[in-house]
Structure formats: structure tokens, C-alpha cells
Amino acid sequence: LANDGGGLEVIEVEGHIVRIRYQGACGGCPSATGGTLRTIENHLRSQLDPEIKVHTYL
């Protein structure tokens, strides 16, 4: 994300829900709600808990 001029902030973790907010260039990128979001969610599921869901704040 940083290589493309963006980033993310973890807003809140509640149970199996992780809420994030994209920053910089990532905020308006179409991939932010598609492939990038799925990649983040899949990584957290494989490392922490398969039930995790990632939601975004715009």
C-alpha cells in the first residue's frame, strides 16, 4: 500500500470484525474494496482466525 502512496488504519477490532480505513491514494482506489480487501482478510484469517471479517470505513 505504501508503495502506491497509501496506507490503512485499524479503527477497531470487535470480536471477529476488524474495521479499517484506507489512507492516501488507497482511499479512492477501486482495488481497495476488492482484491486488496480480500488479501488483507485472507491473511488475517490464515494467521489469526478463519472467522475474521474485515470491514472498511470510507
A tleap script that builds the chain and sets N, CA, C and O, in Angstrom:
source leaprc.protein.ff14SB
mol = sequence {
  NLEU ALA ASN ASP GLY GLY GLY LEU GLU VAL
  ILE GLU VAL GLU GLY HIE ILE VAL ARG ILE
  ARG TYR GLN GLY ALA CYS GLY GLY CYS PRO
  SER ALA THR GLY GLY THR LEU ARG THR ILE
  GLU ASN HIE LEU ARG SER GLN LEU ASP PRO
  GLU ILE LYS VAL HIE THR TYR CLEU
}
set mol.1.N position { 0.814 -1.183 0.000 }
set mol.1.CA position { 0.000 0.000 0.000 }
set mol.1.C position { 0.864 1.256 0.000 }
set mol.1.O position { 0.592 2.207 -0.733 }
set mol.2.N position { 1.902 1.253 0.823 }
set mol.2.CA position { 2.762 2.430 0.918 }
set mol.2.C position { 3.465 2.722 -0.403 }
set mol.2.O position { 3.688 3.884 -0.741 }
set mol.3.N position { 3.811 1.685 -1.147 }
set mol.3.CA position { 4.474 1.893 -2.437 }
set mol.3.C position { 3.583 2.622 -3.430 }
set mol.3.O position { 4.082 3.232 -4.376 }
set mol.4.N position { 2.277 2.567 -3.228 }
set mol.4.CA position { 1.331 3.233 -4.119 }
set mol.4.C position { 0.791 4.533 -3.529 }
set mol.4.O position { -0.197 5.075 -4.023 }
set mol.5.N position { 1.431 5.032 -2.481 }
set mol.5.CA position { 1.029 6.306 -1.895 }
set mol.5.C position { -0.144 6.222 -0.939 }
set mol.5.O position { -0.853 7.206 -0.731 }
set mol.6.N position { -0.351 5.053 -0.359 }
set mol.6.CA position { -1.482 4.889 0.552 }
set mol.6.C position { -1.100 4.159 1.811 }
set mol.6.O position { 0.078 3.968 2.111 }
set mol.7.N position { -2.099 3.760 2.532 }
set mol.7.CA position { -1.906 3.025 3.768 }
set mol.7.C position { -3.254 2.643 4.330 }
set mol.7.O position { -4.283 2.811 3.676 }
set mol.8.N position { -3.245 2.125 5.551 }
set mol.8.CA position { -4.506 1.843 6.223 }
set mol.8.C position { -4.338 2.010 7.713 }
set mol.8.O position { -3.235 1.927 8.253 }
set mol.9.N position { -5.455 2.246 8.359 }
set mol.9.CA position { -5.502 2.408 9.798 }
set mol.9.C position { -6.530 1.420 10.333 }
set mol.9.O position { -7.635 1.315 9.801 }
set mol.10.N position { -6.164 0.700 11.381 }
set mol.10.CA position { -7.129 -0.171 12.047 }
set mol.10.C position { -7.934 0.715 12.992 }
set mol.10.O position { -7.388 1.308 13.923 }
set mol.11.N position { -9.225 0.794 12.743 }
set mol.11.CA position { -10.111 1.641 13.536 }
set mol.11.C position { -10.571 0.922 14.795 }
set mol.11.O position { -10.619 1.507 15.876 }
set mol.12.N position { -10.910 -0.362 14.641 }
set mol.12.CA position { -11.496 -1.077 15.764 }
set mol.12.C position { -11.456 -2.578 15.495 }
set mol.12.O position { -11.566 -3.026 14.353 }
set mol.13.N position { -11.299 -3.331 16.559 }
set mol.13.CA position { -11.424 -4.785 16.499 }
set mol.13.C position { -12.475 -5.167 17.534 }
set mol.13.O position { -12.332 -4.884 18.723 }
set mol.14.N position { -13.530 -5.814 17.056 }
set mol.14.CA position { -14.611 -6.225 17.950 }
set mol.14.C position { -15.003 -7.652 17.593 }
set mol.14.O position { -15.610 -7.896 16.550 }
set mol.15.N position { -14.652 -8.586 18.462 }
set mol.15.CA position { -14.908 -9.992 18.162 }
set mol.15.C position { -14.146 -10.407 16.917 }
set mol.15.O position { -12.923 -10.282 16.862 }
set mol.16.N position { -14.863 -10.900 15.919 }
set mol.16.CA position { -14.239 -11.332 14.671 }
set mol.16.C position { -14.282 -10.254 13.589 }
set mol.16.O position { -13.953 -10.526 12.435 }
set mol.17.N position { -14.683 -9.039 13.950 }
set mol.17.CA position { -14.784 -7.950 12.985 }
set mol.17.C position { -13.609 -6.997 13.171 }
set mol.17.O position { -13.368 -6.497 14.270 }
set mol.18.N position { -12.883 -6.752 12.084 }
set mol.18.CA position { -11.798 -5.769 12.071 }
set mol.18.C position { -12.242 -4.643 11.148 }
set mol.18.O position { -12.553 -4.876 9.980 }
set mol.19.N position { -12.272 -3.427 11.671 }
set mol.19.CA position { -12.672 -2.272 10.864 }
set mol.19.C position { -11.431 -1.452 10.532 }
set mol.19.O position { -10.653 -1.081 11.411 }
set mol.20.N position { -11.267 -1.178 9.233 }
set mol.20.CA position { -10.102 -0.429 8.773 }
set mol.20.C position { -10.550 0.789 7.970 }
set mol.20.O position { -11.673 0.849 7.471 }
set mol.21.N position { -9.641 1.755 7.858 }
set mol.21.CA position { -9.859 2.914 6.998 }
set mol.21.C position { -8.612 3.054 6.125 }
set mol.21.O position { -7.486 3.112 6.621 }
set mol.22.N position { -8.842 3.106 4.820 }
set mol.22.CA position { -7.738 3.328 3.897 }
set mol.22.C position { -7.319 4.784 3.953 }
set mol.22.O position { -8.141 5.667 4.195 }
set mol.23.N position { -6.029 5.032 3.728 }
set mol.23.CA position { -5.485 6.383 3.757 }
set mol.23.C position { -4.805 6.703 2.438 }
set mol.23.O position { -4.421 5.805 1.688 }
set mol.24.N position { -4.662 7.980 2.165 }
set mol.24.CA position { -3.955 8.426 0.969 }
set mol.24.C position { -4.609 7.931 -0.299 }
set mol.24.O position { -5.834 7.916 -0.421 }
set mol.25.N position { -3.774 7.524 -1.248 }
set mol.25.CA position { -4.257 7.087 -2.558 }
set mol.25.C position { -5.161 5.864 -2.472 }
set mol.25.O position { -5.975 5.640 -3.368 }
set mol.26.N position { -5.035 5.081 -1.427 }
set mol.26.CA position { -5.851 3.864 -1.296 }
set mol.26.C position { -7.323 4.183 -1.063 }
set mol.26.O position { -8.189 3.364 -1.371 }
set mol.27.N position { -7.614 5.357 -0.526 }
set mol.27.CA position { -8.987 5.723 -0.223 }
set mol.27.C position { -9.889 5.767 -1.437 }
set mol.27.O position { -11.082 5.483 -1.328 }
set mol.28.N position { -9.348 6.118 -2.591 }
set mol.28.CA position { -10.167 6.217 -3.792 }
set mol.28.C position { -9.907 5.133 -4.814 }
set mol.28.O position { -10.423 5.198 -5.930 }
set mol.29.N position { -9.126 4.150 -4.456 }
set mol.29.CA position { -8.742 3.107 -5.407 }
set mol.29.C position { -9.814 2.016 -5.473 }
set mol.29.O position { -10.249 1.520 -4.434 }
set mol.30.N position { -10.244 1.639 -6.677 }
set mol.30.CA position { -11.245 0.574 -6.809 }
set mol.30.C position { -10.795 -0.762 -6.211 }
set mol.30.O position { -11.630 -1.542 -5.753 }
set mol.31.N position { -9.494 -1.032 -6.211 }
set mol.31.CA position { -8.996 -2.293 -5.646 }
set mol.31.C position { -9.141 -2.353 -4.131 }
set mol.31.O position { -9.111 -3.435 -3.545 }
set mol.32.N position { -9.299 -1.197 -3.497 }
set mol.32.CA position { -9.365 -1.149 -2.038 }
set mol.32.C position { -10.548 -1.945 -1.496 }
set mol.32.O position { -10.460 -2.517 -0.409 }
set mol.33.N position { -11.642 -1.989 -2.232 }
set mol.33.CA position { -12.806 -2.734 -1.756 }
set mol.33.C position { -12.926 -4.093 -2.434 }
set mol.33.O position { -13.897 -4.815 -2.209 }
set mol.34.N position { -11.960 -4.439 -3.249 }
set mol.34.CA position { -11.972 -5.720 -3.956 }
set mol.34.C position { -10.795 -6.573 -3.559 }
set mol.34.O position { -10.758 -7.135 -2.464 }
set mol.35.N position { -9.833 -6.668 -4.458 }
set mol.35.CA position { -8.691 -7.557 -4.269 }
set mol.35.C position { -7.854 -7.255 -3.045 }
set mol.35.O position { -7.431 -8.170 -2.339 }
set mol.36.N position { -7.611 -5.979 -2.788 }
set mol.36.CA position { -6.790 -5.615 -1.630 }
set mol.36.C position { -7.484 -6.000 -0.334 }
set mol.36.O position { -6.856 -6.542 0.575 }
set mol.37.N position { -8.765 -5.723 -0.247 }
set mol.37.CA position { -9.524 -6.067 0.956 }
set mol.37.C position { -9.546 -7.578 1.173 }
set mol.37.O position { -9.373 -8.042 2.300 }
set mol.38.N position { -9.754 -8.339 0.120 }
set mol.38.CA position { -9.754 -9.813 0.240 }
set mol.38.C position { -8.378 -10.330 0.668 }
set mol.38.O position { -8.283 -11.267 1.460 }
set mol.39.N position { -7.321 -9.721 0.145 }
set mol.39.CA position { -5.968 -10.146 0.521 }
set mol.39.C position { -5.715 -9.902 2.001 }
set mol.39.O position { -5.173 -10.765 2.690 }
set mol.40.N position { -6.103 -8.737 2.489 }
set mol.40.CA position { -5.942 -8.419 3.914 }
set mol.40.C position { -6.749 -9.399 4.760 }
set mol.40.O position { -6.239 -9.950 5.736 }
set mol.41.N position { -7.991 -9.614 4.391 }
set mol.41.CA position { -8.862 -10.521 5.137 }
set mol.41.C position { -8.313 -11.948 5.129 }
set mol.41.O position { -8.284 -12.602 6.172 }
set mol.42.N position { -7.883 -12.433 3.977 }
set mol.42.CA position { -7.334 -13.792 3.884 }
set mol.42.C position { -6.078 -13.953 4.728 }
set mol.42.O position { -5.880 -14.993 5.356 }
set mol.43.N position { -5.228 -12.930 4.747 }
set mol.43.CA position { -4.006 -13.001 5.555 }
set mol.43.C position { -4.358 -13.071 7.048 }
set mol.43.O position { -3.807 -13.895 7.778 }
set mol.44.N position { -5.262 -12.217 7.491 }
set mol.44.CA position { -5.668 -12.249 8.902 }
set mol.44.C position { -6.322 -13.577 9.263 }
set mol.44.O position { -6.103 -14.104 10.354 }
set mol.45.N position { -7.116 -14.112 8.359 }
set mol.45.CA position { -7.762 -15.407 8.615 }
set mol.45.C position { -6.731 -16.521 8.739 }
set mol.45.O position { -6.842 -17.376 9.618 }
set mol.46.N position { -5.736 -16.517 7.871 }
set mol.46.CA position { -4.739 -17.596 7.912 }
set mol.46.C position { -3.809 -17.475 9.117 }
set mol.46.O position { -3.315 -18.486 9.616 }
set mol.47.N position { -3.564 -16.252 9.590 }
set mol.47.CA position { -2.631 -16.051 10.695 }
set mol.47.C position { -3.298 -16.026 12.073 }
set mol.47.O position { -2.671 -16.370 13.075 }
set mol.48.N position { -4.581 -15.614 12.123 }
set mol.48.CA position { -5.225 -15.409 13.419 }
set mol.48.C position { -6.460 -16.271 13.654 }
set mol.48.O position { -6.519 -17.035 14.618 }
set mol.49.N position { -7.449 -16.143 12.763 }
set mol.49.CA position { -8.718 -16.833 12.995 }
set mol.49.C position { -9.494 -16.890 11.683 }
set mol.49.O position { -9.692 -15.856 11.045 }
set mol.50.N position { -9.933 -18.064 11.271 }
set mol.50.CA position { -10.644 -18.188 9.992 }
set mol.50.C position { -12.002 -17.484 9.954 }
set mol.50.O position { -12.598 -17.360 8.884 }
set mol.51.N position { -12.495 -17.024 11.096 }
set mol.51.CA position { -13.796 -16.352 11.154 }
set mol.51.C position { -13.707 -14.829 10.985 }
set mol.51.O position { -14.736 -14.156 10.922 }
set mol.52.N position { -12.495 -14.284 10.913 }
set mol.52.CA position { -12.322 -12.829 10.834 }
set mol.52.C position { -12.954 -12.272 9.569 }
set mol.52.O position { -12.855 -12.852 8.488 }
set mol.53.N position { -13.604 -11.130 9.738 }
set mol.53.CA position { -14.146 -10.368 8.615 }
set mol.53.C position { -13.593 -8.951 8.716 }
set mol.53.O position { -13.508 -8.388 9.808 }
set mol.54.N position { -13.219 -8.381 7.584 }
set mol.54.CA position { -12.685 -7.023 7.552 }
set mol.54.C position { -13.712 -6.120 6.886 }
set mol.54.O position { -14.174 -6.391 5.778 }
set mol.55.N position { -14.061 -5.047 7.576 }
set mol.55.CA position { -14.987 -4.044 7.050 }
set mol.55.C position { -14.222 -2.733 6.880 }
set mol.55.O position { -13.282 -2.458 7.626 }
set mol.56.N position { -14.620 -1.934 5.909 }
set mol.56.CA position { -13.939 -0.661 5.677 }
set mol.56.C position { -14.835 0.517 6.025 }
set mol.56.O position { -16.049 0.481 5.829 }
set mol.57.N position { -14.204 1.563 6.547 }
set mol.57.CA position { -14.826 2.875 6.705 }
set mol.57.C position { -14.335 3.712 5.551 }
set mol.57.O position { -13.142 3.705 5.248 }
set mol.58.N position { -15.213 4.425 4.910 }
set mol.58.CA position { -14.803 5.281 3.798 }
set mol.58.C position { -14.467 6.665 4.275 }
set mol.58.O position { -14.100 7.523 3.472 }
savepdb mol mol.pdb
quit
